[in-house]
Amino acid sequence: MLIVALVFAALAALVHVVIFVLESVLWTTPRARAVFGSTAEGAEATKEMAFNQGFYNLFLAILAGVGVIVVAAGSTTVGLTLVVAGTGSMAAAAIVLLLTSPDKRGAALKQLSAPGLALIALAVAALLG
């Protein structure tokens, strides 16, 4: 079950790297505007905010990704601490989005799925010993 959790954590990290690229690098492009449903004017007006938000997502991805690598290297306690911190923060952010922006329910559920499944799998692994 631990391997399942680490796979979901790695997937969550990858998703958050993609979000970083969309927010911090591609925010004003037609592709990113289509993903986030923004206009050219709106994207231009919010590009500094999106740039910053993208880095939050990158840092969470790094936290979870480094945790997976550290577990694979044999330092389970440190690695799992990083994985839980990263995926827990990702899941919490997705829940905030879900509760505060009902029109973004689909995005919130996508953002929640991989880190949420990682946390569930970690909980099951801990219960199974």
N, C-alpha and C positions, 0 to 999 in steps of 0.2 A: 504494500500500500504506500510505502514511503516513495518508491519509484514513481508511482502514479502521481503523487503530490508534487514531486519535483518536475515531472513533465508538465503538469498544469502551471506550476510556478514559472517555468521557462517560457511556456506559451504566453502567460500573462506579461512577462517581461518583454517578449517580442511585440505583443500588441501595443504596449506602452512606448516602445521605441518607434513604432509606426505612427502613433499619435504625436509623439515628439516631432517627427519629421513633418507631419501635416501642419502642426501648430507653429513650430519655430522656423521651418524652412520654406514650406509651400503655402502658407496661410492665404496669401493674396492670389494664388493661382486658381484657374477655373476648377481644377480637380478638388482642391481643398475646400473651395467655396461650395462645391456640390455636396461634399461629404457633410459639411457643417450647416448647409442651407443658408449661407450668407450671400449678400450682394457684394459687388466690387467696392462700393462705397463703405459698406459696413465692415468689410474685411480690412480695408485701408485704415478706417478709424480705430479698429481694435487690434492692429497688428502688434503693438508693443505688449498689450495684455496677453495675447496669444503666444508671443515669443516666450514670455515669462512662464506661462502655464505649461508650455511644451517642455520646458526644463524641469518643472516639477514631475512631469510624467517620465522624463528620462532618468531622473534621480531615483524614482521608485523602481524603474526597470533595472537600473544598476544594482540597487539594493537586493532585489529578488534574484537577479542573474548571478551576482557574486555569491549569494547564499547557496544557490544550486551548485556552483563550482566548488565552494568550500566544503559542502557536504560530500560531493564526489571525491574530494581530496582526502577525506577521512576525518575532518573536524566537524562532527555532527552537531554538537551543541551550538557552536558559533554559527555554522551554516544555517541551521534551522531558525536560529534567532533572526538572522538577516532575512530569510525567506518569509517568516511570519510578519516581521516589520514591514517588508515591502508589499506582500500580498494583502496583509491586513489593511494597510493604508490605501491600497488600490480599491479594495472592497468597500471600505468606509467612504471613500470619495464617490464611488458609484452609487452607494445608498443615498448619500446626500443629493446627488443629481436626480435620482429616482424620486425622492420625496419633495424636492423643491421645483422640479421642472417636469411636470407630467407629460408635456409635449415631447420630451426627450427620453421617454420610457424605453424605447428600443435601444438607443445608444447606451443608456445606463445599464440595461440588462446585458448587453454585449460586453461592456466594460467590467461588469461584475462576474460574468460566468467563469472565466479561467481562474482568477484569484480566489473566487468563492469555492470552486471545486478543489483548488489546491488546499485551502484551509480545512475543508470538510475531510479530504483524504488524510491530511496531517492529524486531525482529531481522531479519525478511525485508526490510523496507525498507532497513535499514542494509546488508545483504548485496548488495542490488540497486543500491546506490549512490544 
